[in-house]
Amino acid sequence: VRMINGQSVLGVILARGGSKRLPGKNLRPFRGKPLIAWTILAGKCSRYIDRLIISTDDPGITLLGAEHACEVLERPAELASDEAASEDALRHAAKACGVYDWLVLLQPTSPLRTAGDIDLCIERAQLGHGCISTWHGKRNGAVYVATSAWLAVHDFSHLGLLKYEMPEWQSVDIDTEEDFKRAEEIAAAHEKFIENDLHEGDKALFARMK
């Protein structure tokens, strides 16, 4: 059990199969591993996340989750459409997993976000009801943190959340082919920083992940 201040933390990776702009992006190779693998790695290396799951409607992502020893929850079709809200998918996962004090939403499309970013966002969230990662004060999609009680009646667009500011290069959010290529270029330029963010024990996990 990891926890923070005696409170439990559930991490949820939302990874549906459909993508109009970049089909199959979550399984597409990025820096030698499937794109979603980088978010699984970051979540597993967090000091505070007690349980990490993937919420998906895609069989390929389900299989990859099993290969990376990450629990997978089948997401209903109505929560996997373009119109479905991420908060509703997160609430579905939270209900299926039982009672956790804090919920952390991670998106596979932010592969340059590290375990350190997740933990700093969780730490900052302790000062209020939650925290979101930002660049220049605007959401960058990398990390969302909130108490289960707060998320039951609010969503992440609420102005009452604290912010954790990240640098521009880590704030890339992959939605198009151009985004993907830009992320690969940025990652290559910051490879040493990304490796140094891993603790020694985490590096073994990194090496084992396909």
GUZA-609613 format. One record per residue: y, z, x of N, C-alpha, C in turn; residue in one letter; residue number from 1. Coordinates in steps of 0.001 Angstrom, whole numbers, plus 500000, padded with zeros to 6 digits. Example, Ala and Ser with C-alpha at 12.3 -4.5 7.8 and 13.67 -1.06 7.14 Angstrom:
# GUZA-609613
+--------+--------+--------+--------+--------+--------+--------+--------+--------+----+-----+
:    npy :    npz :    npx :   capy :   capz :   capx :    cpy :    cpz :    cpx : aa :   i :
+--------+--------+--------+--------+--------+--------+--------+--------+--------+----+-----+
: 494310 : 507800 : 513190 : 495500 : 507800 : 512300 : 496700 : 507800 : 513200 :  a :   1 :
: 497750 : 507080 : 512850 : 498940 : 507140 : 513670 : 500030 : 507870 : 512900 :  s :   2 :
+--------+--------+--------+--------+--------+--------+--------+--------+--------+----+-----+
# end
This chain:
# GUZA-609613
+--------+--------+--------+--------+--------+--------+--------+--------+--------+----+-----+
:    npy :    npz :    npx :   capy :   capz :   capx :    cpy :    cpz :    cpx : aa :   i :
+--------+--------+--------+--------+--------+--------+--------+--------+--------+----+-----+
: 498805 : 500000 : 500841 : 500000 : 500000 : 500000 : 501246 : 500000 : 500877 :  v :   1 :
: 502157 : 499083 : 500619 : 503374 : 498980 : 501417 : 504534 : 499677 : 500712 :  r :   2 :
: 504977 : 499153 : 499585 : 506007 : 499757 : 498744 : 507362 : 499886 : 499457 :  m :   3 :
: 508373 : 500315 : 498708 : 509675 : 500646 : 499257 : 510227 : 501816 : 498458 :  i :   4 :
: 510587 : 502875 : 499148 : 511073 : 504103 : 498501 : 510097 : 504605 : 497434 :  n :   5 :
: 508789 : 504449 : 497729 : 507771 : 504917 : 496810 : 507580 : 504040 : 495583 :  g :   6 :
: 508208 : 502872 : 495554 : 508115 : 501977 : 494414 : 507322 : 500723 : 494782 :  q :   7 :
: 506520 : 500245 : 493831 : 505644 : 499108 : 494077 : 506383 : 497783 : 493933 :  s :   8 :
: 505901 : 496757 : 494666 : 506564 : 495452 : 494700 : 505534 : 494340 : 494493 :  v :   9 :
: 505783 : 493505 : 493485 : 504935 : 492346 : 493221 : 505681 : 491085 : 493637 :  l :  10 :
: 505049 : 490276 : 494480 : 505634 : 489008 : 494892 : 504967 : 487873 : 494139 :  g :  11 :
: 505766 : 486974 : 493578 : 505227 : 485861 : 492796 : 505772 : 484538 : 493329 :  v :  12 :
: 504870 : 483660 : 493723 : 505238 : 482315 : 494157 : 505060 : 481385 : 492967 :  i :  13 :
: 506155 : 480820 : 492473 : 506084 : 479893 : 491348 : 505910 : 478475 : 491889 :  l :  14 :
: 504767 : 477863 : 491596 : 504460 : 476550 : 492181 : 503739 : 475676 : 491167 :  a :  15 :
: 504478 : 475015 : 490325 : 503841 : 474127 : 489354 : 503517 : 472783 : 490008 :  r :  16 :
: 502639 : 472035 : 489375 : 502208 : 470775 : 489958 : 503180 : 469637 : 489756 :  g :  17 :
: 503904 : 469639 : 488646 : 504799 : 468527 : 488328 : 506106 : 468563 : 489089 :  g :  18 :
: 506564 : 467396 : 489516 : 507866 : 467237 : 490154 : 508293 : 465788 : 489984 :  s :  19 :
: 509364 : 465572 : 489259 : 509798 : 464205 : 488989 : 510368 : 463534 : 490237 :  k :  20 :
: 511140 : 464272 : 491006 : 511817 : 463670 : 492158 : 510925 : 463528 : 493380 :  r :  21 :
: 510012 : 464488 : 493572 : 509156 : 464464 : 494758 : 507755 : 464930 : 494373 :  l :  22 :
: 506954 : 464033 : 493795 : 505606 : 464383 : 493323 : 504737 : 464992 : 494426 :  p :  23 :
: 504020 : 466056 : 494068 : 503099 : 466694 : 495008 : 503749 : 467399 : 496172 :  g :  24 :
: 505030 : 467735 : 496053 : 505751 : 468276 : 497205 : 505187 : 469607 : 497704 :  k :  25 :
: 504664 : 470453 : 496805 : 504193 : 471767 : 497231 : 502975 : 471708 : 498143 :  n :  26 :
: 502228 : 470595 : 498066 : 501043 : 470429 : 498917 : 501292 : 469462 : 500073 :  l :  27 :
: 502451 : 468905 : 500133 : 502768 : 467927 : 501171 : 502879 : 468606 : 502543 :  r :  28 :
: 502330 : 467993 : 503581 : 502402 : 468592 : 504920 : 503842 : 468778 : 505400 :  p :  29 :
: 504111 : 469990 : 505894 : 505421 : 470328 : 506438 : 505196 : 471164 : 507693 :  f :  30 :
: 505593 : 470662 : 508829 : 505390 : 471358 : 510100 : 503912 : 471697 : 510317 :  r :  31 :
: 503028 : 470781 : 509927 : 501603 : 470952 : 510194 : 500824 : 471737 : 509166 :  g :  32 :
: 501481 : 472213 : 508121 : 500813 : 472967 : 507073 : 501354 : 472511 : 505715 :  k :  33 :
: 500598 : 472712 : 504634 : 501140 : 472375 : 503314 : 502441 : 473149 : 503073 :  p :  34 :
: 503377 : 472544 : 502403 : 504686 : 473176 : 502190 : 504576 : 474589 : 501655 :  l :  35 :
: 503729 : 474798 : 500665 : 503617 : 476122 : 500052 : 503059 : 477169 : 501013 :  i :  36 :
: 502338 : 476724 : 502046 : 501744 : 477667 : 502999 : 502796 : 478507 : 503696 :  a :  37 :
: 503979 : 477940 : 503906 : 505043 : 478685 : 504591 : 505558 : 479831 : 503730 :  w :  38 :
: 505555 : 479651 : 502422 : 505975 : 480732 : 501537 : 504884 : 481779 : 501404 :  t :  39 :
: 503614 : 481341 : 501390 : 502505 : 482303 : 501387 : 502582 : 483172 : 502642 :  i :  40 :
: 502808 : 482538 : 503778 : 502908 : 483261 : 505043 : 504047 : 484279 : 505008 :  l :  41 :
: 505215 : 483847 : 504547 : 506370 : 484750 : 504495 : 506089 : 485931 : 503572 :  a :  42 :
: 505472 : 485658 : 502425 : 505165 : 486737 : 501492 : 504149 : 487715 : 502042 :  g :  43 :
: 503122 : 487195 : 502706 : 502088 : 488059 : 503277 : 502631 : 488912 : 504431 :  k :  44 :
: 503635 : 488395 : 505121 : 504192 : 489113 : 506261 : 505295 : 490098 : 505876 :  c :  45 :
: 505668 : 490125 : 504615 : 506681 : 491078 : 504148 : 506175 : 492506 : 504337 :  s :  46 :
: 507066 : 493395 : 504716 : 506709 : 494805 : 504890 : 506616 : 495549 : 503564 :  r :  47 :
: 507154 : 494951 : 502501 : 507277 : 495673 : 501240 : 506441 : 495124 : 500090 :  y :  48 :
: 506082 : 493846 : 500122 : 505325 : 493275 : 499007 : 503897 : 493810 : 499019 :  i :  49 :
: 503529 : 494504 : 497936 : 502204 : 495113 : 497838 : 501140 : 494116 : 497394 :  d :  50 :
: 501559 : 493182 : 496566 : 500617 : 492198 : 496017 : 501336 : 490861 : 495889 :  r :  51 :
: 500710 : 489809 : 496385 : 501309 : 488477 : 496353 : 500409 : 487549 : 495555 :  l :  52 :
: 500987 : 486846 : 494571 : 500209 : 485908 : 493776 : 500945 : 484569 : 493663 :  i :  53 :
: 500174 : 483541 : 493359 : 500739 : 482226 : 493065 : 500552 : 481972 : 491577 :  i :  54 :
: 501613 : 481580 : 490901 : 501540 : 481186 : 489501 : 501626 : 479666 : 489451 :  s :  55 :
: 500555 : 479025 : 488963 : 500529 : 477558 : 488997 : 499693 : 476974 : 487858 :  t :  56 :
: 499961 : 475710 : 487559 : 499166 : 474964 : 486586 : 498368 : 473860 : 487278 :  d :  57 :
: 498412 : 473840 : 488608 : 497860 : 472734 : 489377 : 496557 : 473125 : 490080 :  d :  58 :
: 495455 : 472394 : 489857 : 494176 : 472709 : 490495 : 494227 : 472652 : 492021 :  p :  59 :
: 495003 : 471691 : 492560 : 495108 : 471579 : 494009 : 495762 : 472794 : 494630 :  g :  60 :
: 496796 : 473321 : 493971 : 497475 : 474519 : 494462 : 496571 : 475738 : 494314 :  i :  61 :
: 495800 : 475767 : 493239 : 494839 : 476852 : 493037 : 493829 : 476890 : 494183 :  t :  62 :
: 493320 : 475728 : 494558 : 492359 : 475639 : 495655 : 492994 : 476068 : 496969 :  l :  63 :
: 494210 : 475623 : 497214 : 494890 : 475989 : 498459 : 495132 : 477495 : 498519 :  l :  64 :
: 495478 : 478088 : 497375 : 495676 : 479533 : 497343 : 494426 : 480274 : 497761 :  g :  65 :
: 493280 : 479813 : 497259 : 492005 : 480436 : 497627 : 491726 : 480276 : 499113 :  a :  66 :
: 492044 : 479104 : 499660 : 491824 : 478850 : 501089 : 492676 : 479761 : 501957 :  e :  67 :
: 493834 : 480186 : 501429 : 494739 : 481039 : 502197 : 494681 : 482490 : 501746 :  h :  68 :
: 493597 : 482843 : 501038 : 493374 : 484225 : 500591 : 494558 : 484772 : 499813 :  a :  69 :
: 495113 : 483922 : 498959 : 496231 : 484349 : 498113 : 495787 : 484264 : 496653 :  c :  70 :
: 495957 : 485344 : 495945 : 495557 : 485414 : 494543 : 496309 : 484364 : 493718 :  e :  71 :
: 495621 : 483748 : 492761 : 496223 : 482703 : 491934 : 496107 : 483059 : 490460 :  v :  72 :
: 497194 : 482860 : 489741 : 497238 : 483076 : 488298 : 497493 : 481739 : 487614 :  l :  73 :
: 496652 : 481381 : 486646 : 496852 : 480138 : 485918 : 498059 : 480263 : 484991 :  e :  74 :
: 498976 : 479314 : 485119 : 500182 : 479346 : 484290 : 500002 : 478443 : 483061 :  r :  75 :
: 500335 : 478941 : 481880 : 500224 : 478123 : 480662 : 501109 : 476887 : 480739 :  p :  76 :
: 500686 : 475819 : 480092 : 501414 : 474551 : 480134 : 502853 : 474699 : 479666 :  a :  77 :
: 503070 : 475541 : 478662 : 504430 : 475692 : 478133 : 505384 : 476379 : 479115 :  e :  78 :
: 504821 : 477011 : 480132 : 505650 : 477659 : 481158 : 505704 : 476834 : 482437 :  l :  79 :
: 505159 : 475624 : 482381 : 505122 : 474762 : 483567 : 505847 : 473440 : 483337 :  a :  80 :
: 506626 : 473355 : 482280 : 507374 : 472130 : 481977 : 508717 : 472135 : 482695 :  s :  81 :
: 509398 : 471009 : 482684 : 510721 : 470924 : 483302 : 511724 : 471829 : 482591 :  d :  82 :
: 511484 : 472085 : 481305 : 512425 : 472883 : 480526 : 512165 : 474387 : 480637 :  e :  83 :
: 510985 : 474773 : 481102 : 510619 : 476191 : 481164 : 511467 : 476929 : 482198 :  a :  84 :
: 511861 : 478143 : 481854 : 512671 : 478974 : 482752 : 511780 : 479697 : 483755 :  a :  85 :
: 512247 : 479779 : 484983 : 511486 : 480489 : 486021 : 511283 : 481948 : 485644 :  s :  86 :
: 512290 : 482544 : 485011 : 512178 : 483955 : 484621 : 511030 : 484172 : 483641 :  e :  87 :
: 510806 : 483210 : 482729 : 509706 : 483358 : 481773 : 508355 : 483283 : 482475 :  d :  88 :
: 508247 : 482389 : 483457 : 507007 : 482297 : 484234 : 506796 : 483571 : 485048 :  a :  89 :
: 507879 : 484142 : 485553 : 507794 : 485383 : 486325 : 507380 : 486540 : 485423 :  l :  90 :
: 507926 : 486594 : 484226 : 507557 : 487654 : 483273 : 506089 : 487527 : 482871 :  r :  91 :
: 505622 : 486295 : 482709 : 504208 : 486075 : 482386 : 503316 : 486623 : 483493 :  h :  92 :
: 503689 : 486345 : 484736 : 502911 : 486837 : 485877 : 502951 : 488358 : 485947 :  a :  93 :
: 504125 : 488932 : 485716 : 504264 : 490386 : 485770 : 503405 : 491066 : 484704 :  a :  94 :
: 503373 : 490501 : 483520 : 502560 : 491061 : 482433 : 501078 : 490993 : 482775 :  k :  95 :
: 500658 : 489900 : 483403 : 499250 : 489716 : 483754 : 498806 : 490649 : 484879 :  a :  96 :
: 499748 : 491043 : 485721 : 499400 : 491835 : 486913 : 499539 : 493341 : 486729 :  c :  97 :
: 500034 : 493778 : 485587 : 500196 : 495209 : 485379 : 501577 : 495692 : 485784 :  g :  98 :
: 501722 : 496987 : 485891 : 503044 : 497591 : 486105 : 503421 : 497624 : 487585 :  v :  99 :
: 504545 : 496983 : 487900 : 505139 : 497048 : 489236 : 506626 : 497356 : 489058 :  y : 100 :
: 507168 : 498146 : 489974 : 508580 : 498544 : 489850 : 509527 : 497385 : 490139 :  d : 101 :
: 509176 : 496600 : 491159 : 510045 : 495493 : 491585 : 509297 : 494169 : 491531 :  w : 102 :
: 510029 : 493118 : 491180 : 509482 : 491767 : 491172 : 510246 : 490907 : 492159 :  l : 103 :
: 509524 : 490114 : 492942 : 510134 : 489214 : 493917 : 509667 : 487792 : 493613 :  v : 104 :
: 510598 : 486927 : 493332 : 510296 : 485521 : 493062 : 510548 : 484697 : 494319 :  l : 105 :
: 509526 : 483937 : 494721 : 509630 : 483072 : 495894 : 509289 : 481645 : 495488 :  l : 106 :
: 510087 : 480678 : 495934 : 509835 : 479274 : 495618 : 509363 : 478534 : 496873 :  q : 107 :
: 508328 : 477722 : 496758 : 507797 : 476981 : 497909 : 508797 : 476005 : 498508 :  p : 108 :
: 509820 : 475660 : 497748 : 510811 : 474677 : 498197 : 511829 : 475241 : 499175 :  t : 109 :
: 511644 : 476511 : 499575 : 512511 : 477134 : 500592 : 511660 : 477548 : 501788 :  s : 110 :
: 511122 : 476588 : 502529 : 510163 : 476896 : 503591 : 510761 : 477548 : 504842 :  p : 111 :
: 512093 : 477572 : 504956 : 512716 : 478151 : 506146 : 513142 : 479600 : 505925 :  l : 112 :
: 512879 : 480105 : 504744 : 513101 : 481528 : 504477 : 511952 : 482303 : 505121 :  r : 113 :
: 512269 : 483393 : 505799 : 511265 : 484155 : 506539 : 510934 : 485470 : 505852 :  t : 114 :
: 509914 : 486154 : 506373 : 509565 : 487475 : 505864 : 510736 : 488434 : 506049 :  a : 115 :
: 511464 : 488249 : 507134 : 512632 : 489092 : 507376 : 513675 : 488935 : 506290 :  g : 116 :
: 513886 : 487718 : 505823 : 514841 : 487479 : 504742 : 514382 : 488161 : 503452 :  d : 117 :
: 513092 : 488058 : 503167 : 512547 : 488696 : 501973 : 512792 : 490197 : 502018 :  i : 118 :
: 512480 : 490806 : 503156 : 512606 : 492252 : 503269 : 514060 : 492719 : 503210 :  d : 119 :
: 514956 : 491979 : 503822 : 516370 : 492353 : 503771 : 516917 : 492229 : 502350 :  l : 120 :
: 516448 : 491243 : 501617 : 516866 : 491070 : 500229 : 516326 : 492224 : 499371 :  c : 121 :
: 515081 : 492618 : 499608 : 514495 : 493744 : 498880 : 515244 : 495033 : 499199 :  i : 122 :
: 515580 : 495225 : 500464 : 516312 : 496425 : 500861 : 517684 : 496484 : 500187 :  e : 123 :
: 518369 : 495372 : 500167 : 519696 : 495336 : 499538 : 519590 : 495579 : 498038 :  r : 124 :
: 518514 : 495118 : 497436 : 518322 : 495294 : 495995 : 518254 : 496767 : 495595 :  a : 125 :
: 517888 : 497623 : 496556 : 517779 : 499054 : 496252 : 519118 : 499680 : 495878 :  q : 126 :
: 520199 : 498977 : 496154 : 521534 : 499488 : 495835 : 521944 : 499189 : 494393 :  l : 127 :
: 521073 : 498482 : 493663 : 521395 : 498125 : 492282 : 520140 : 497759 : 491521 :  g : 128 :
: 520264 : 496794 : 490616 : 519134 : 496350 : 489810 : 518371 : 495199 : 490451 :  h : 129 :
: 519005 : 494543 : 491429 : 518355 : 493407 : 492056 : 519271 : 492707 : 493026 :  g : 130 :
: 518736 : 491647 : 493648 : 519491 : 490915 : 494660 : 518974 : 489481 : 494723 :  c : 131 :
: 519870 : 488539 : 494980 : 519475 : 487142 : 495157 : 520011 : 486640 : 496494 :  i : 132 :
: 519264 : 485748 : 497121 : 519723 : 485160 : 498376 : 520756 : 484077 : 498083 :  s : 133 :
: 521742 : 483969 : 498961 : 522838 : 483021 : 498749 : 523261 : 482356 : 500051 :  t : 134 :
: 524004 : 481297 : 499898 : 524743 : 480683 : 501008 : 526132 : 480391 : 500483 :  w : 135 :
: 527138 : 480922 : 501177 : 528522 : 480832 : 500709 : 528665 : 481386 : 499289 :  h : 136 :
: 527901 : 482462 : 499014 : 528018 : 483138 : 497735 : 527304 : 482490 : 496569 :  g : 137 :
: 526669 : 481353 : 496784 : 525960 : 480660 : 495714 : 524450 : 480730 : 495951 :  k : 138 :
: 523685 : 480827 : 494875 : 522236 : 480934 : 494995 : 521653 : 479777 : 495811 :  r : 139 :
: 520778 : 480119 : 496746 : 520131 : 479064 : 497542 : 518655 : 478895 : 497197 :  n : 140 :
: 518151 : 479696 : 496253 : 516784 : 479533 : 495767 : 515694 : 480143 : 496619 :  g : 141 :
: 516057 : 480839 : 497694 : 515048 : 481337 : 498636 : 514356 : 482618 : 498187 :  a : 142 :
: 515140 : 483615 : 497732 : 514586 : 484921 : 497353 : 515311 : 485461 : 496120 :  v : 143 :
: 514532 : 485930 : 495164 : 515082 : 486591 : 493976 : 514370 : 487930 : 493825 :  y : 144 :
: 515115 : 489007 : 493684 : 514523 : 490339 : 493555 : 515174 : 491069 : 492374 :  v : 145 :
: 514361 : 491738 : 491567 : 514901 : 492529 : 490454 : 513876 : 493572 : 490028 :  a : 146 :
: 514340 : 494626 : 489402 : 513406 : 495594 : 488835 : 512750 : 494962 : 487613 :  t : 147 :
: 511539 : 495389 : 487328 : 510837 : 494869 : 486160 : 511599 : 495189 : 484880 :  s : 148 :
: 512157 : 496392 : 484825 : 512896 : 496804 : 483634 : 514125 : 495931 : 483417 :  a : 149 :
: 514835 : 495618 : 484494 : 516053 : 494804 : 484382 : 515703 : 493374 : 483972 :  w : 150 :
: 514653 : 492824 : 484575 : 514292 : 491433 : 484295 : 513756 : 491262 : 482876 :  l : 151 :
: 513319 : 492323 : 482277 : 512807 : 492244 : 480916 : 513894 : 491836 : 479926 :  a : 152 :
: 515158 : 492098 : 480281 : 516260 : 491812 : 479349 : 517363 : 490945 : 479956 :  v : 153 :
: 517225 : 490551 : 481220 : 518219 : 489706 : 481879 : 517536 : 488553 : 482605 :  h : 154 :
: 518329 : 487602 : 483088 : 517792 : 486583 : 483984 : 518631 : 486561 : 485262 :  d : 155 :
: 518248 : 485723 : 486214 : 518875 : 485754 : 487530 : 520265 : 485122 : 487582 :  f : 156 :
: 520730 : 484593 : 486479 : 522092 : 484070 : 486443 : 523102 : 485170 : 486143 :  s : 157 :
: 522599 : 486374 : 485850 : 523467 : 487501 : 485534 : 524367 : 487847 : 486727 :  h : 158 :
: 525617 : 488148 : 486455 : 526583 : 488412 : 487523 : 526423 : 489791 : 488160 :  l : 159 :
: 525572 : 490627 : 487585 : 525455 : 491992 : 488086 : 524550 : 492168 : 489291 :  g : 160 :
: 523962 : 491093 : 489796 : 523052 : 491210 : 490931 : 523794 : 491180 : 492263 :  l : 161 :
: 523262 : 491916 : 493229 : 523804 : 491893 : 494579 : 523404 : 490585 : 495263 :  l : 162 :
: 524037 : 490304 : 496392 : 523750 : 489057 : 497100 : 523368 : 489328 : 498550 :  k : 163 :
: 522428 : 488540 : 499024 : 522026 : 488572 : 500434 : 522354 : 487212 : 501030 :  y : 164 :
: 523312 : 487164 : 501905 : 523796 : 485908 : 502459 : 522903 : 485405 : 503596 :  e : 165 :
: 522519 : 484143 : 503504 : 521697 : 483504 : 504523 : 522465 : 482374 : 505184 :  m : 166 :
: 522107 : 482003 : 506414 : 522790 : 480879 : 507070 : 522455 : 479553 : 506406 :  p : 167 :
: 523285 : 478563 : 506646 : 523109 : 477261 : 506009 : 521754 : 476641 : 506332 :  e : 168 :
: 521323 : 476725 : 507593 : 520112 : 476024 : 507988 : 518867 : 476577 : 507291 :  w : 169 :
: 518885 : 477856 : 506916 : 517743 : 478435 : 506216 : 517824 : 478242 : 504700 :  q : 170 :
: 518939 : 477740 : 504241 : 519177 : 477638 : 502799 : 518766 : 476308 : 502203 :  s : 171 :
: 518137 : 475455 : 502984 : 517690 : 474171 : 502455 : 516682 : 474384 : 501324 :  v : 172 :
: 516873 : 473680 : 500223 : 516011 : 473771 : 499047 : 515486 : 472361 : 498767 :  d : 173 :
: 514203 : 472156 : 498991 : 513635 : 470814 : 498938 : 513416 : 470339 : 497499 :  i : 174 :
: 514125 : 469282 : 497134 : 514005 : 468714 : 495800 : 513826 : 467195 : 495849 :  d : 175 :
: 514239 : 466590 : 496958 : 514166 : 465133 : 497097 : 513560 : 464769 : 498453 :  t : 176 :
: 513281 : 463479 : 498638 : 512764 : 462995 : 499912 : 513759 : 463267 : 501032 :  e : 177 :
: 515037 : 463117 : 500735 : 516077 : 463374 : 501730 : 516096 : 464848 : 502136 :  e : 178 :
: 515920 : 465729 : 501161 : 515857 : 467164 : 501449 : 514690 : 467465 : 502377 :  d : 179 :
: 513552 : 466837 : 502106 : 512346 : 467087 : 502891 : 512564 : 466692 : 504355 :  f : 180 :
: 513116 : 465514 : 504564 : 513359 : 465037 : 505927 : 514374 : 465932 : 506643 :  k : 181 :
: 515401 : 466342 : 505924 : 516421 : 467220 : 506506 : 515809 : 468560 : 506892 :  r : 182 :
: 514927 : 469104 : 506041 : 514277 : 470373 : 506334 : 513411 : 470275 : 507585 :  a : 183 :
: 512709 : 469154 : 507746 : 511881 : 468957 : 508939 : 512733 : 468920 : 510198 :  e : 184 :
: 513868 : 468263 : 510140 : 514773 : 468181 : 511282 : 515336 : 469559 : 511624 :  e : 185 :
: 515736 : 470304 : 510609 : 516288 : 471642 : 510826 : 515232 : 472570 : 511409 :  i : 186 :
: 514015 : 472499 : 510875 : 512933 : 473355 : 511362 : 512631 : 473095 : 512832 :  a : 187 :
: 512632 : 471829 : 513216 : 512364 : 471473 : 514606 : 513429 : 472052 : 515536 :  a : 188 :
: 514660 : 472113 : 515057 : 515766 : 472614 : 515878 : 515770 : 474137 : 515981 :  a : 189 :
: 515079 : 474816 : 515056 : 515084 : 476284 : 515038 : 513683 : 476865 : 515164 :  h : 190 :
: 512774 : 476132 : 515769 : 511378 : 476544 : 515864 : 511227 : 477911 : 516517 :  e : 191 :
: 511948 : 478156 : 517600 : 511822 : 479419 : 518321 : 512237 : 480601 : 517475 :  k : 192 :
: 513306 : 480452 : 516703 : 513754 : 481545 : 515829 : 512683 : 481874 : 514804 :  f : 193 :
: 512097 : 480862 : 514203 : 511092 : 481064 : 513171 : 509878 : 481782 : 513744 :  i : 194 :
: 509441 : 481401 : 514926 : 508297 : 482047 : 515569 : 508614 : 483500 : 515909 :  e : 195 :
: 509814 : 483772 : 516373 : 510198 : 485123 : 516770 : 510307 : 486065 : 515584 :  n : 196 :
: 510451 : 485531 : 514381 : 510549 : 486381 : 513193 : 509210 : 487019 : 512852 :  d : 197 :
: 508127 : 486464 : 513373 : 506797 : 487000 : 513091 : 506482 : 488181 : 513996 :  l : 198 :
: 505888 : 489240 : 513420 : 505389 : 490345 : 514220 : 504093 : 489889 : 514892 :  h : 199 :
: 503627 : 490628 : 515878 : 502441 : 490212 : 516618 : 501231 : 490035 : 515701 :  e : 200 :
: 501027 : 490969 : 514779 : 499905 : 490859 : 513858 : 500029 : 489660 : 512944 :  g : 201 :
: 501262 : 489326 : 512601 : 501488 : 488199 : 511714 : 501193 : 486868 : 512406 :  d : 202 :
: 501360 : 486833 : 513718 : 501136 : 485590 : 514454 : 499679 : 485161 : 514362 :  k : 203 :
: 498763 : 486141 : 514279 : 497348 : 485817 : 514125 : 497115 : 485179 : 512747 :  a : 204 :
: 497777 : 485729 : 511742 : 497684 : 485168 : 510395 : 498247 : 483754 : 510374 :  l : 205 :
: 499369 : 483574 : 511039 : 500014 : 482264 : 511145 : 499059 : 481241 : 511748 :  f : 206 :
: 498353 : 481638 : 512792 : 497441 : 480732 : 513486 : 496250 : 480349 : 512607 :  a : 207 :
: 495816 : 481263 : 511740 : 494632 : 481009 : 510903 : 494961 : 480114 : 509713 :  r : 208 :
: 496207 : 480109 : 509297 : 496570 : 479353 : 508090 : 496608 : 477859 : 508396 :  m : 209 :
: 496011 : 477066 : 507505 : 495905 : 475621 : 507719 : 497223 : 474930 : 507411 :  k : 210 :
+--------+--------+--------+--------+--------+--------+--------+--------+--------+----+-----+
# end
